[in-house]
Amino acid sequence: MNWTQLISDKRFGMEEYHDKRHHERTDFQRDYDRLIFSSPFRRLQNKTQVFPLPGSIFVHNRLTHSLEVSCVGRSLGNNVGRALSRKYGQERANFLEIGSIVSAACLAHDMGNPPFGHSGERAISAYFFEGKGMKYEQEVRCEGGRWEDFVHFEGNANAIRLLTHQFIGRRKGGFALTYSTLASIVKYPYPSSQSLKKNKFGFFQTEEESYKRIANELGILKIDESNDRYARYPLVFLVEAADDICYQIMDIEDAHKLHILTSEEAIELLLGFFAGDKLAHITRIMRMVDDVNEQLAYLRSSIIGLLVDECSRVFIEHEGEFLNGTFEGSLIERIELQSRKAYEACSAMAYEKIYKAKEVLDIELAGYHIFSRLIDCLTEAVMNPDHAYSKLLLQRIPDQYDAKVTTIYGKIQCVLDYISGMTDVYALDLYRKITGMSLPAV
């Protein structure tokens, strides 16, 4: 792969207009603005990140998480862009736009996630893998549909659908983002049939040709011709690193606010990123204030700066492997030993105390039952549109989703398009209305 081809401001679905319009803002900066002002992005403010949406204590939701990831991604992209510009010269490719590309992709990386955090993904998969949805498998397969798209439902693939699919009444190309921004979001560049043990994939059957267009335009290598597996687009590693940095450190801070971790536990974990003179300096500065939240905020900012520099260094050192499609793993796995051990300690603590916390498990349990009921009712409605109850329920599905599609695969996908776009509150409200637990005020 080569940078000249990899960095492209051509817009997906609007190729015929390429080079005909010129703006003060670059197309990559316009991608960022287009996402910020979009309804799907705004809805992230009411979608769970890890912990239940806040009452008296504010914790991260999908919106605040995405904004923070975008800031970190911009820093990573700017670091890498400056280094590549020094190495090759700006005439070879527009390296200084890498920060804008990565920050826009970071904004969009979670836009396909359903309500209730990752428990929403698991609830959708479980419905088709071991729930009532199993009955549709044979019909989907017989008509040539890819059943794995449902039993391994993946928010990353759903983001690509949201951003590229032309829903009813919408423009060609979906959001019409640049090819480079779209490619930077696809962490798993292969279909669900190739998801293997991780149950991760990058695009649904309906968006497979769209991804191939993106890959061909940017010159992304195909590493397995027979199975349609591509190499990762190099900037995906920066988006992934920004996400890794933010969720791991922010989860520690949120867990402290919710008293899942003590102040001593949180501070000890975060100080583990530093050693020697740097540790002494960090400790001295931290103790200049007495407020524990301020101390943690200072540690968090110091760690993010450290990890941004480390991940930038790893990217530049392994640039050739990214271009050859041979780099394995993530940037965060290659950072220097002290930081890597501290990051792993944070991960271990998160799995031990945070992700198994009562509050988190309660969200998973609630999400599973809410999703199961919503999918069940809505799927029955699109499968049997002439039934009296179905006619009422189908009126709740927005016109942009094609409930009249003829295939079983398409009908299921219509339901999942609708449900995955819901906020936590909307899903809960619809669930209560469907089950008769809540009625409009009379």
Residue pairs with C-beta under 8 A, 6 or more apart in sequence:
1 218
1 219
1 220
1 221
1 231
1 234
1 322
1 323
1 324
1 325
2 219
2 323
3 84
3 88
3 92
3 93
3 95
3 323
4 92
4 93
5 218
5 219
6 93
6 180
6 218
6 219
6 220
6 233
6 234
6 235
7 93
7 94
7 95
7 97
7 98
7 101
7 180
8 178
8 179
8 180
8 217
8 218
9 18
9 26
9 27
9 28
9 94
9 97
9 178
9 180
10 18
10 178
10 179
10 217
11 17
11 18
11 27
11 173
11 176
11 177
11 178
11 179
12 164
12 173
12 174
12 176
12 177
12 178
12 179
12 182
12 210
12 213
12 214
13 164
13 166
13 171
13 172
13 173
13 174
13 176
14 172
14 173
14 176
23 30
25 33
26 97
26 100
27 178
28 97
28 100
28 101
28 104
28 178
28 180
28 181
29 100
29 104
31 100
31 101
31 104
31 177
31 178
31 181
32 70
32 100
32 103
32 104
32 107
34 175
34 177
35 41
35 104
35 107
35 108
35 111
35 175
35 177
36 107
38 175
40 111
40 162
40 421
41 63
41 66
41 107
41 108
41 111
42 63
43 421
43 422
43 423
44 61
44 62
44 63
44 66
44 110
44 111
45 61
45 62
45 63
45 64
45 423
46 53
46 61
46 423
46 424
46 425
46 426
47 61
47 62
47 63
47 113
47 114
47 115
47 116
47 117
47 423
47 424
48 61
48 62
48 115
48 116
48 117
48 119
48 363
48 424
49 59
49 60
49 61
49 62
49 64
49 65
49 117
49 247
50 59
50 60
50 117
50 247
50 251
50 254
50 354
50 355
50 360
51 59
51 60
51 254
51 258
51 357
51 359
51 360
51 363
52 359
52 362
52 363
53 59
53 61
53 424
53 425
54 61
57 257
57 258
58 257
59 254
59 257
59 258
60 68
60 250
60 254
62 110
62 113
65 110
65 246
65 247
65 250
66 106
66 107
66 108
66 109
66 110
66 111
67 107
68 246
68 250
69 106
69 107
69 109
69 239
69 242
69 243
69 246
69 247
70 103
70 104
70 106
70 107
70 242
71 103
72 106
72 242
72 245
72 246
72 304
72 308
73 99
73 102
73 103
73 105
73 106
73 238
73 239
73 242
74 99
74 100
74 102
74 103
74 106
75 99
75 308
76 99
76 102
76 238
76 241
76 242
76 308
76 311
76 312
76 315
77 98
77 99
77 100
77 101
77 102
77 103
77 235
77 238
78 96
78 98
78 99
79 308
79 309
79 312
80 95
80 98
80 238
80 312
80 315
80 316
81 95
81 96
81 97
81 98
81 99
82 95
82 96
83 312
83 316
84 93
84 95
84 98
84 316
84 319
85 95
85 96
88 95
90 96
98 235
98 238
101 178
101 180
101 181
101 184
101 235
102 184
102 235
102 238
102 239
102 242
104 177
104 181
104 184
105 181
105 182
105 184
105 185
105 235
105 239
106 239
106 242
106 243
108 159
108 163
108 177
108 181
108 185
109 156
109 159
109 185
109 239
109 243
110 155
110 159
111 159
111 162
111 163
112 155
112 156
112 157
112 158
112 159
112 160
112 161
112 162
112 420
113 120
113 121
113 155
113 158
113 159
113 420
114 120
114 121
114 123
114 124
114 155
114 158
114 371
114 419
114 420
114 422
115 367
115 419
115 420
115 422
115 423
115 424
115 426
115 427
116 123
116 363
116 364
116 366
116 367
116 370
116 371
116 424
116 427
117 363
117 364
117 367
118 155
119 363
119 364
119 367
119 368
120 367
120 371
120 420
121 153
121 154
121 155
122 364
122 368
123 367
123 368
123 370
123 371
123 372
124 150
124 153
124 371
124 375
124 416
124 419
124 420
125 150
125 151
125 152
125 153
125 199
126 368
126 372
127 133
127 371
127 372
127 375
127 376
128 134
128 136
128 137
128 147
128 150
128 151
128 153
128 412
129 151
131 372
132 372
132 376
133 150
133 375
133 376
133 379
133 412
136 379
136 408
136 412
137 147
139 408
140 146
140 147
140 150
140 408
140 409
140 412
141 147
143 407
143 408
143 409
145 205
145 407
145 408
145 409
146 191
146 192
146 193
146 204
146 205
146 409
148 191
148 192
148 193
148 195
148 201
149 157
149 192
149 204
149 205
149 409
149 413
150 412
150 416
152 192
152 195
152 199
152 200
152 201
153 416
154 188
154 192
154 195
154 199
154 200
154 201
154 202
155 420
156 185
156 186
156 187
156 188
156 200
156 201
156 202
157 188
157 192
157 201
157 202
157 203
157 204
157 207
158 204
158 416
158 420
159 185
160 182
160 185
160 186
160 202
160 203
160 204
160 207
160 210
160 211
161 203
161 204
161 206
161 207
161 417
162 174
162 175
162 421
163 174
163 175
163 177
163 182
163 185
164 173
164 174
164 175
164 182
164 207
164 210
165 174
165 206
165 207
165 210
166 172
166 173
166 174
167 174
167 400
167 401
167 402
167 417
168 399
168 400
168 401
168 402
169 399
169 400
170 400
179 214
179 217
179 218
180 218
180 233
180 235
182 214
183 214
183 215
183 218
183 220
183 233
183 235
183 236
184 233
184 235
184 236
184 238
184 239
185 236
185 239
186 202
186 203
186 211
186 214
186 232
186 233
186 236
187 200
187 202
187 232
187 236
187 239
187 240
188 195
188 198
188 200
188 201
188 202
189 202
189 211
189 215
189 220
189 229
189 230
189 231
189 232
189 233
190 201
190 202
190 224
190 227
190 228
190 229
190 230
191 201
191 202
191 203
191 205
191 208
191 228
192 201
192 204
192 205
193 227
194 201
194 224
194 227
194 228
194 229
195 201
202 211
203 210
203 211
204 413
205 409
206 413
208 228
211 230
212 228
214 220
215 222
215 230
218 233
220 230
220 231
220 233
221 230
221 231
221 324
221 325
222 228
222 229
222 230
222 231
223 229
223 230
223 231
223 325
231 324
231 325
232 322
232 325
232 327
234 319
234 322
234 323
237 315
237 322
237 327
237 330
237 331
238 311
238 315
238 331
240 330
240 331
241 307
241 311
241 315
241 330
241 331
241 332
244 330
244 331
244 332
245 304
245 307
245 308
245 311
245 332
246 304
248 343
248 346
248 347
248 350
249 270
249 300
249 303
249 304
249 346
250 300
251 346
251 350
251 354
252 261
252 266
252 269
252 270
252 346
252 349
252 350
252 354
253 266
253 296
253 297
253 300
255 261
255 266
255 350
255 353
255 354
255 357
256 262
256 263
256 265
256 266
256 292
256 296
257 293
258 357
258 359
260 353
260 354
260 357
260 359
261 269
261 349
261 353
261 354
263 292
263 296
265 349
266 296
267 286
267 292
267 295
267 296
267 299
269 342
269 345
269 346
269 349
270 296
270 299
270 300
270 303
270 342
270 346
271 279
271 282
271 283
271 299
272 341
272 342
272 345
272 346
273 302
273 303
273 306
273 307
273 338
273 339
273 342
273 343
274 282
274 302
274 306
274 338
275 338
282 299
282 302
285 298
286 295
286 298
286 299
287 295
289 295
289 298
306 339
307 332
307 335
307 339
307 343
310 335
310 336
310 339
311 331
311 332
311 335
314 331
314 334
314 335
315 322
315 331
318 327
318 334
321 327
332 340
332 343
333 340
335 343
354 360
370 427
370 428
370 431
371 419
371 427
373 431
373 434
373 435
374 419
374 427
374 430
374 431
374 434
375 415
375 416
375 419
377 393
377 434
378 393
378 397
378 415
378 418
378 419
379 411
379 412
379 415
380 390
381 387
381 389
381 390
381 393
381 394
381 403
382 390
382 394
382 397
382 403
382 411
382 414
382 415
383 408
383 411
384 390
385 391
385 394
385 403
385 404
393 434
394 403
396 430
397 403
397 414
397 418
398 418
401 414
401 417
401 418
402 410
402 414
403 411
403 414
405 411
405 413
405 414
419 427
422 430
429 438
431 437
432 438
433 439
